[in-house]
Amino acid sequence: MNHNKIAFPLFSLCILIFSINCHCQNTFEFTIGDTLTDQLINDAVELYDGSFILLGQEVYPTDQEKAHLIHISESGSLLRTKTLTFQGQSSGFIKIIQMDPNLFLMEGYTVKNDTSKLWLYEMDSLFNEVRSKIMDMGPYNSSYLSQLSISNGNILCSGNLLDPVGQVHYAFIYKISSTFDSLQLRVFTEHNTQLAFDLLVKNNNQGYYSIMSHFGPPTNDVIVDLDTSFSIKNIYGVPKDVTDFPEAKWINNSTFILTGRKVYFQGPPNEGIEVLCLDTVGNLKYNLFIGDHDTIEWPGLRSRLDFIDTNKIYVGGTHNFCQASEFCPVHCWFSLNQLDTALNVHWQHFYGGDANYTMYGIRATRDKGCLMFGSRYDLQSSTLQRDIYVIRVNQNGLVDGISDKTNPKIHDAIVYPNPGSGFLVVESGPQISGAQFRITSIDGIQVIAKTLAERKTIIDTQFLSPGIYVWQIFFQNRVIETGKWIRE
């Protein structure tokens, strides 16, 4: 069961740390750390008043899990928190939606005797319980929850189930009434599936389109056309070899944007995020690949696509993602891209780099900006514990109110490998196309100057002597990025 369980030593002191770096009314950074528990975050929702509820999760040394509800203001100030479980069992919430100004619905799980069940929970804005129920899923275990939505007044939950003997995963859709009565559980036993998939309600409410991973044929990921009773009408292949982590949103009545993981199996290893603009039978209109063979660009683990304004489509992931573990001793970044409906990239920014950052999700905000959330693992830590890291940026991908100072966690470009030897790579967003990249020796002598005309620039450094160098990026007559680089 995929609930991110880990084990680590018990500490006698538990101090919860809320670190808030608020720069302007509508942008901020927010960190939650703890000396006892591993802190995770699965989802977030912007309330009608502009504040946010975060679905955190605490994992204790005994593998006990608790849901951690966090309410922060529009400016990033902590308003209230609450931890809870279902009857003391390991529990967590994966998805949240706001039903009305004072009512929220959450989809989660609870585990007892290695059996995981679907948990529905309603609460008010003060975190008071309104309704709670464990939903009957027959002989199956809930293994991965993907989606929560409302259609025709009913609740739709979807994800993956594990068969009774614990060997095969099947996709499911569960229709539930607003009073938590079971209406229909559809388990797609026709094919095995893996992890997340997404569900689009047809614009005429006459059925659904489900994007499923490893369901095929005709391709690895498919668009399954369903009627209102979840019977399969047609199956269409998703183009461009998209595999895993699909998420889709309508941009008009006949076209939607789909994101997912893309792996190139020919040539150098290359894993990234593929963005597709498709019609309802899988015909491709536009596509965009985000990534490069030198690093792994991994989609957000819980969500990776969102928009309110179709001219500001946000796609997020983890740059330099470590597939082995979020505790890898490597520097990682949140990456955020803003696109239009033709998938032209307005800008790309990187956030972090001073630790192992793993993006869990994004939410477009009503002011046309974006909220990013995920985990941060300090590479200097002696314990396997992550902190929750949240950053809200404006429509330009920036945190406001920093005067002339550069926020050290927000980058227009990143430079790697560091240390390096015969070459270095500069990855930069299109918003600084034409910038000058310069390297000087430690005594101030310029040794390299290069114009950044492409998203990725490879620079020959074989002729440089081993040592420490300073690099700078100049754009519009000012330094926008700087750092040290070690030539081995």
GUFI-309615 format. One record per atom (N, C-alpha, C): x, y, z. Coordinates in steps of 0.02 Angstrom, whole numbers, plus 50000, padded with zeros to 5 digits. Atoms other than C-alpha are relative to their C-alpha. Layout:
XYZ;...
end
This chain:
500424994050000;500005000050000;500435006250000;499564994350012;500715016649945;499835005750046;500144994749952;500655027450101;500645003150027;499374996649983;502485033050109;500244998350070;499775001949934;502885023350268;500754999250001;499295001049990;504665024150332;500124998950074;499825001049930;505555019650494;500645003850014;499404996549980;506825030150589;500015000550075;499945000249927;507465032150768;499535004850034;500444995949960;506355039350903;500395005550035;499694994549964;506785056350974;499575001950059;500374998649938;506305061551149;499685006949999;500254993250000;505965079651103;499645001349934;500384998450060;504615085050982;499855007550000;500124992850005;504645103350930;499765001449929;500274998450065;503525108650787;500215007049981;499734993650021;504295122850688;499615002449939;500334996950056;503265134250577;500435005949978;499574994750026;504425145050472;499635003449944;500394996450050;503515158450374;500425005849975;499634994650031;504395170050252;499525003749955;500544996650036;503045182150198;500275006549971;499724994150033;503545195350070;499475004949976;500524995650026;501905202450007;499334996750016;500665002649981;500045200150029;499854993349968;500225005950037;499905186649897;500564995249982;499475004850012;501605177949893;500364998650066;499675001749937;502535168650030;500364993349993;499715006649990;503595153750082;499804997750069;500275002849937;503015142150221;500314993150010;499685006449985;503945127650304;499764997350066;500185003349938;503385115150435;500504994550013;499525005149981;504715104950523;499844997250068;500175003549939;504675092950668;500594995550019;499445004249978;505995084050773;499804992850014;500235006749986;504925068650796;499734996449939;500365003350054;503925065350638;500265002149932;499884998650070;504195064450452;499385003549974;500574995950021;503095078050376;499914999749924;500165000250071;502235076150207;499395004349986;500594996250021;500915085650109;499734996949936;500315003450056;499665078249986;499585004649955;500454995750041;498495092249930;499925006750034;500154993349974;497975110249953;499405002749963;500574996850032;496435120549916;499995007350021;500084992849985;496205139349903;499275001250017;500684998649978;494675145049999;499735006349966;500314994250031;493455158249941;500285006550027;499724993949971;494265170850060;500745000949984;499314999450019;495985167949983;500504996350044;499565004049958;496695157450125;500054992949972;499875006750025;497275139350104;499934994850056;499965005849957;496985122550186;500474995049968;499505004850023;498445110550169;499854993250031;500075006949975;498265091650186;500694997150014;499375002849980;499815086950282;499924992950026;500005006849974;500295069950349;500614999150044;499455001449954;501355064950498;500124992550002;499815007049995;502305048450498;500464999350060;499635000849937;502935042750668;500514994249994;499495005350003;504425031250705;499714993050000;500325006549999;503215016850733;499634998449936;500385000350063;502515019350556;499275002150009;500674997249990;500925026450634;499955006549959;500114994150041;500195039650519;499395003850025;500574995749981;499065054450560;499905005249947;500164994350044;498175066950450;500165006450037;499794993649970;498825084450482;499685005649959;500344994550034;497645098750434;500325006650019;499654993749989;498455115850415;499625005549963;500354994350031;497535132250382;500465006050003;499574994150002;498595146950325;499635005649963;500344994250028;498055164450278;500245001449929;499824997950068;498165172750107;500735002249997;499314997649998;499845179950161;500484995050030;499565005249975;500535163650232;500054999550075;499995000549927;500165166150418;499624993850022;500335006049974;499725150650517;499375002050039;500634998649967;497895151050572;499814994550050;500185005549955;497575133650645;500284993549971;499805006750021;498135115550639;499604994850039;500335005549965;497385098850687;500274993449973;499835006850020;497965080750684;499444995450019;500545004649985;496735066450677;500114993549963;500005006650031;496505048250633;499294997350003;500635003549993;495045036550609;500084994650054;500005004749944;494815027750777;500704997750019;499335001549978;496675028550815;500424996049952;499635003950049;497185018950659;500425004649955;499614996150048;498515024750535;499535002749946;500484996850045;497595037250425;500315006049966;499774994150034;497845051150301;499495002349949;500424997250052;496965062550178;500415001549938;499644999250063;497465063249994;499735005849959;500304994850041;496235075249910;499495004050042;500484995649967;495165090049966;499675004549949;500364995150041;493825100749882;499555003950046;500444995749962;492805115249948;499304999549970;500685000950023;490935111849937;499615006650003;500294993349993;490335128850000;500445003850049;499534996149959;491095142850106;500194996850067;499855002949934;491015132350265;499964992450000;500045007250004;491055114450204;500544997449952;499465003050038;492515103850142;499944992450000;500025007350008;492585086050077;500704997549988;499335002950008;494125075150092;499954992549987;499935007150016;494595058250021;500664997650030;499405002649968;495815047850121;499974992550012;499955007149986;496235030950192;500114998850074;499825002249933;496385021550355;500214992749995;499705006750005;497385005750386;499944996450067;500045004349940;497034991750510;500164992949979;499805006950015;497874974750510;500194999249926;499765000050069;498694978850342;499445000349948;500564999050046;496984982150265;499855007449996;500104992950011;496754999350189;499315001349970;500684998550023;495015006750166;499935007349982;500144993250021;494315022350084;499625003650055;500294996049946;493895035950211;499765006649970;500284993550019;492725050450168;499875004150063;500044995749941;492705065350285;499775006949979;500224993250010;491745081650289;500145004050063;499864995749942;492215096350401;499825007149982;500104992950012;491885114750423;500675003650000;499384996250007;493155128750408;500415000450065;499645000249937;493625126950593;500264992950015;499775007049996;494085108450564;499544995750045;500485004149963;492525102250656;499704994849953;500275005450041;491905085450591;499255001149988;500704999850019;490255085850497;499744992949987;500205006950017;490205068050430;500634996149986;499425004350011;491425053450423;499764992949989;500225006850014;491265036150348;500544996149963;499585004750038;492305021250292;499554996749948;500415002650055;491655015850122;500164992849985;499925007150015;491384997550083;500284999049930;499705001450065;492524991549944;500064992549989;500015007250010;492154973049956;500664996950023;499395003549979;493684961749961;500655003849984;499414996450025;494864975049891;500295004650053;499654995049960;496154985949976;500115006249959;499834993750034;496335004149932;500765000750000;499274999750004;498125005849868;500255006949977;499784993450023;498195022949782;499385004049982;500564995650014;496935037149782;500235005749955;499784995350051;497005048649632;499585006249994;500424994550021;495505059649611;499375000350042;500624998749963;494015067349700;499645005749964;500394994850035;492635077149613;499264999250015;500725000149992;490785081149613;499695000149930;500345000350064;489665076449466;499264998650012;500735000849992;487775078749460;499814999150073;500165000349929;487755081049649;500284994050036;499715005949969;488675064649681;500765000750004;499285000049989;490445061549742;500314994649956;499635004950038;491675052949626;500704999350029;499335001649976;493215044649700;500314995049950;499685004750045;494495035549594;500714998850022;499325001849983;496165027049608;500144992849982;499825006950012;496885009649619;499834995750061;500145005049948;496364994249719;500484994249992;499595006150000;497364978949766;499544994150010;500445005849996;496564962049739;500084996450067;500005003149933;496184950849891;500654996450018;499385003649984;497824941149876;500605004649996;499474995149998;498844957049861;500504999849944;499535000750056;499594954149689;499855004449941;500204996550061;498614963749557;499655006550018;500324993549990;498114982049548;499495001249945;500524998250047;496494987349466;499785007350012;500284993349993;495815004749430;499284999450025;500694999949977;494185009449514;499725007149996;500384993849992;492865023149511;499424998450047;500525001149949;491675024749658;499545006049999;500504994749997;490065034849645;499644999550067;500264999849932;489435040149816;499535006050006;500474994549992;487945050949866;500295005450045;499774994549958;488145067649954;499934998550074;500075002149930;487615058850115;500414993850015;499535005549992;488975045650094;499684993149993;500285006650016;487855031650031;500334997349937;499695003150058;488665019449910;499504999449943;500435000550059;487915020849735;500264995049950;499715004750048;489115011549621;500754999750008;499285001150001;490855004149634;500174996249937;499795003350062;491625000149466;500744998550005;499305002250000;493234989949471;500164997349931;499835001850069;494084988249302;500474994050000;499605006149996;494654970249315;500214997549931;499815002150068;494854969249125;500755000549989;499294998950009;496644975549141;500325001850067;499624997549943;497974978249272;500165007449988;499804993050007;498424996449306;500535001550052;499504997949952;499745006049401;499875007150022;500014993449968;499585020649520;499465004549972;500514994950011;498715036749473;499684999649931;500314998450064;497455040149338;499525005850013;500434994249992;496295054649305;499334998849968;500685000850023;494445056549271;499725006749980;500324994050026;493625069849163;499264998749992;500725000450012;491755072349171;499855003249933;500164997250065;491075074848996;499605006450008;500314993449994;490465092448964;499244999749996;500735000750002;488695086248929;499734995650056;500185004449944;488705075549089;499724993349978;500245006350025;488365060248982;500534994550004;499495005149991;489865050449041;500665003150022;499354998049974;491705051649078;500564997849953;499395002350031;493435050449005;500504998750056;499515001749950;494675041249113;500674998849966;499325001050026;496545042249079;500354995250047;499745005349959;497315026149144;500704998149979;499315002050013;499125020649160;500074992549997;499855007250008;499725003549101;499354996049990;500645003450010;497934999249052;499984996749931;499995001950071;498224997148862;499734993149983;499774996050056;498204992448725;499475005249980;499465000350051;498345001748606;500655003150022;499374997149976;499635011648705;500044998850075;499905001149929;500335011348880;499485003650042;500534996249969;499205025348940;499455000949949;500574999850045;497455026248868;499475004850026;500614996349984;495905037148864;499424995149994;500555004750000;494445026148913;499345003950001;500654996650007;492745032648855;499484995950038;500485003549957;491445028148986;499315003349995;500674997249995;489555030148991;499855001650073;500174997849933;488625036049146;500004994350051;499965005849954;488645018349220;500714997150003;499295001950001;490545017149193;500154993949955;499855005250050;490395004449052;500455002949946;499524997850050;491795005448924;499685000349931;500254999250068;491245012448755;500564999549949;499425000050045;492935015248673;500635000950041;499344998949970;494795015248714;500445003249947;499574996450046;495955027848632;500715000350029;499314999749977;497845027748642;500225007250012;499684993649987;498775042348720;500645000349960;499404999850043;500105047948595;500635002050039;499344997849976;501955051848624;500274995850058;499735004649951;502265036848738;499985002750072;500104997749931;501615045448894;499874994050044;500085005649954;501725033749042;500015002550072;500044998549929;501185036149222;499845007450014;500154993449973;500585051249322;499595004449952;500404995750044;499245057249200;499565004750040;500484995349972;498245072749242;499745004249943;500314996750056;497015081449127;499505005350024;500494994849987;495945097249123;499735002649934;500314997250059;494715104048996;500255007149988;499884993050017;495205119848902;499415002749959;500644998150031;493575120148800;499574993749996;500465005650000;492125108448762;500254993849965;499775005850039;493125097148647;500744998650006;499275000649996;494955099148696;500225000350073;499724999749932;495945095548853;500764999649998;499285000449990;497715097148916;500144993850043;499805006049963;498555081048977;500745000350014;499295000749983;500195079249069;500134992950024;499805006549976;501155063649112;500754999249994;499295001550002;502865055849129;500184997249931;499765002350065;503855052948969;500704997350007;499335003049999;505345041248951;500204998549928;499715001850065;506425040448794;500444994050010;499635006249992;507095022848777;500574999449949;499465000150049;508215026548627;500455006050011;499534994649989;509785036948640;500165000750074;499824998949930;510385044648804;499384999550045;500565000349953;509285041548958;499665006950004;500364993750002;507935054848955;499314999050030;500665000549967;506475056149076;499765007050017;500274993549987;505365071249087;499255000150002;500734999049998;503605078249081;499775001649929;500304998650065;502595077448921;499335003550011;500634996349998;501185089948896;499674999449932;500365001250062;499875085948764;499355004149999;500664997150012;498395095448693;499644995349953;500345005450035;497135082348635;499265001449992;500735000150003;495365080448574;499764993650035;500295005349959;494185067548650;500114993049972;499835006650026;494765053348537;500754999249995;499285000949995;496605055948571;500415003049943;499624996850054;497075066148418;500425005750028;499534995249973;498595076848453;499975006649963;499984993450029;498525095648425;500685003350012;499354997249982;500095101448516;500324995550051;499665003649947;501425093648624;500635003750020;499404996849972;502875099448733;500344995150047;499615004149953;504255089648819;500405004750045;499644996149951;504965097048979;500524995450032;499495004349971;506635089349028;500624999849956;499375000650036;508375084748971;500344993650023;499715006549985;509415068848965;500515000350058;499524999549945;510635075649096;499684999350069;500355000349935;509325075949234;499324996749989;500675002750003;507665067949276;499515005550022;500544995449984;506155079549272;499394995850014;500535004649980;504795070649369;499365003950015;500624996349986;502955075949374;499865000350075;500234999749930;502215081749540;499674993550020;500215006749980;501825066149640;499254999350009;500735000349990;500005070549680;499625004149948;500314995950053;499605084249554;500565003749965;499474997050039;500585092649416;499755004849947;500314995750051;499375102549307;499425003850031;500574996249977;498215116849351;499995006849966;500074993350027;497525133049283;499295002550013;500654996549998;496115145549303;499935004049936;499954996250063;496625156649157;500364995549950;499695004550049;496985146249000;500625003049968;499374997150024;498355158548952;500554999450051;499515001049947;499235154149114;499914992950028;500045007149982;499325135149120;500634998150037;499425001749959;500475128749258;500134992549998;499775006949999;501455112549245;500604999750047;499475000349950;502555107449392;500284993250010;499675006449986;503785094049440;500625001150042;499374999949964;505435089949523;500574999549951;499415000150043;507045094249432;500574996550036;499475004349972;508455081649461;499714995350053;500345004549955;507235069849546;500404993650011;499665006349984;508005054849635;499474994650009;500525005249998;506945039449600;500104995250058;499875004849946;507785029249737;499665002050065;500274997849936;507185039949882;500015007650003;499984992949987;506745057549935;500555001850049;499454998949954;508175055450058;500684999549965;499375000050036;509485054749920;500405006350016;499594994049985;510955066449959;500165003849936;499914996250062;510685076349798;499595006450004;500364993650003;510145094149763;499454999549948;500585000250044;508405095149687;499635006650005;500384993950004;507235109149638;499274998549984;500654999550032;505385112149614;500115003449933;499994996350063;505165116949431;499285001849983;500674997750018;503675127149372;500045003449932;500044997450067;503215131149193;499315003249989;500634996850018;501885143349132;499934999849924;500115001150071;501135139348961;499365003449978;500654998250028;499755145048844;499684993849970;500365005950025;498495133648757;500344996849940;499605003150054;499685130948610;500654997050028;499435002849964;500965125048740;500655003749988;499414995750001;502145139548713;500185001650073;499774998849932;503195142048870;500125007450010;499884993049982;503065159448946;500635000650042;499404999949957;504345155849082;500064993350035;499855005849958;505165142149183;500455002450057;499594998449942;505835144449359;500154993650039;499795005549956;506745132849479;500015002750072;500064997849930;506465133649668;500344995050045;499655004449954;507625126549800;500734999549982;499305001250018;509285118449759;500474999750059;499575000449941;509975119949936;499864993750040;500195006249965;509195103149986;499684995449948;500385004450044;508225088549912;499265001950005;500704997950004;506555096249862;499634995149955;500415004350041;505175084849797;499305003149996;500664997050008;503605092549724;499464994750006;500595004349996;501975084449775;499425002849959;500544997550040;500805096349688;500015007549991;500084992950012;500265113349625;499255001749999;500684997450006;498685123949633;500045007149972;500064993250027;498335138949521;499585004150049;500354995849953;497745153549627;499595005349963;500484995450032;496365166149593;500335006549977;499664994050022;497615180449576;500464998649940;499645002250060;498345170949424;500714997550016;499365002949981;499855164949523;499934992550011;499995007349990;500245147349585;500274998450070;499765002849936;500455138049750;500334993349985;499645006350006;501775124249751;500104997150069;499905003149935;501935111549890;500344993249992;499645006450003;503035096649930;500434999150061;499575001649944;504415090150041;500705003049990;499314997750001;506145096550086;500404995850048;499565004049958;507515085150151;500685003450004;499364996749989;509045093650226;500564994949990;499475004850015;510585085150154;500494999250058;499565000449942;511515088650317;499674996450059;500375003149944;510195079950423;500274993050014;499795006749979;510685064450522;499404995350007;500605004049993;508885058150522;499605000149935;500425000550059;507675052550387;499345003550013;500604996049987;506435066650412;499965005649948;500124994750048;505675078350284;499585005550032;500434994549981;504885095350309;499525001549943;500464997550051;503375102250218;500255006949977;499794993550028;503865116450101;499465002349952;500524997150041;502555127850022;500255006849976;499824993450026;502895142749909;499455002449953;500514997050043;501605154249831;500335005649960;499684995250044;502185164349680;499485003849960;500454996050041;501405177749572;499994997449928;500085002550068;500965176049388;500655000149960;499345000250031;502785179049344;500464994850033;499615005249967;503365164749456;500455002450055;499564996949951;504135176249586;499655001250066;500254997849935;503935180449769;500115007550005;499974992750001;503545198949784;500345002950062;499814996149942;504245212149899;500704998650026;499325001449977;506095207549904;500475005849983;499604994150020;506685224849847;500484997949945;499515001650052;508295222849748;500374993550014;499655006249982;508825206749834;499714994149963;500225006150033;508735190049749;499824994850051;500185005549956;507795176249837;500444994049983;499525005350017;509105162449850;499684993449980;500335006350019;507805148849820;499655000449933;500344999250064;507095155849657;500525001349946;499484999750050;508115153449500;499715000349930;500154999950072;507945158449317;500414994849963;499555004950032;509355146249279;500364996150054;499605004149955;510335132249361;500614997549962;499355002050029;512135126649331;500214993450032;499795006649976;512735108649346;500444996849947;499895002949932;513655097149374;500475004450040;499584996049955;514495105049523;500174995950062;499414998850041;515875099849551;499934996849930;499985002550068;516225096649366;500714999549976;499325000650028;517685093749250;500025002849929;499904998050069;517625094549061;499465004449971;500534995950026;515975103649039;499535001950057;500564998549955;514545112049129;499395001649958;500644999050034;512715114049084;499645005850034;500424994749975;511655129649103;499304998949973;500715000550020;509765126749101;499665006550020;500304993549987;508785142849088;499305000449970;500674999050025;506995148349064;499995004749940;500024995750060;506455156948902;499955007450017;500074993049981;506135172949000;500675003750002;499354996649999;508025176349002;500404998249937;499655001650063;508435171148823;500425006049979;499544994850019;509945181048765;500445002550057;499584998049943;510705182848939;500734997949989;499285001650003;512605182448960;500204996050061;499725004149947;513405168549061;500765001050001;499294998649994;515135172849126;500304996250059;499625003349946;516435163349228;500655003950009;499374996849983;517875171849317;500384995650049;499595003449951;519325164649413;499905003350068;500114997549933;519375167249600;500325006950010;499694993549995;520515182449572;499705005149951;500384995250038;519245190649454;500145000349926;499855000150072;519925186249281;499464996149963;500525003450038;518545182049156;500314994849954;499735005650040;518855165149073;499494997349951;500525002450045;517185161348989;499455005349996;500604995850011;515785171848914;499584996649946;500435003750045;514295163648828;499305002850001;500694997750004;512605169648767;499534994050007;500495005449987;511145159048829;499425000849950;500514999450052;510145157548668;499504994350001;500425005949997;509395140448706;499814998550072;500205002049933;508505132548854;500554996250036;499445003749972;510045121748879;500635001849962;499364998050030;511835127548848;500564995850032;499445004049976;513335115748863;500645004049986;499404995850005;514985124748896;500624995750012;499375003849994;516705117048869;500445003350054;499574997449946;517785118849025;500644995950006;499415004349996;519175106448985;500645004050008;499384996149999;520455120348966;500125003550067;499924996649936;520165127049142;500404995750049;499625003549948;521345122449282;499544998450059;500405001549940;520625113849436;500005005850049;500044994549952;520005126149565;499285002450007;500664997149987;518555137049619;499915006049954;500174994550045;517715148849495;499345003150021;500634996549987;516325161649507;499635000949934;500404998950060;514915161749380;499455005150014;500534995149996;513655175449345;499594999949936;500444999250058;512165177749229;499765007349999;500204993150008;511865195349164;499405000349952;500584999150043;510165200149094;499745007050009;500244993149999;509585217549048;500435004350047;499504995949966;511175225049121;500014999150076;499935001449929;511045217049292;500134992650011;499865006949981;511615201249379;499364996950029;500615003249975;510125189549402;500144993350035;499815006349967;511035173549456;500765000150010;499275000649989;512745170149531;500134994050045;499825005649958;513655155949615;500734998049990;499325002750007;515285146249635;499964993349966;499955006450035;515815131849526;500704997250011;499365003349985;517185119249566;500204995849939;499725004150054;518265112349425;500474994950032;499615005449970;518935095449480;500624998549958;
end
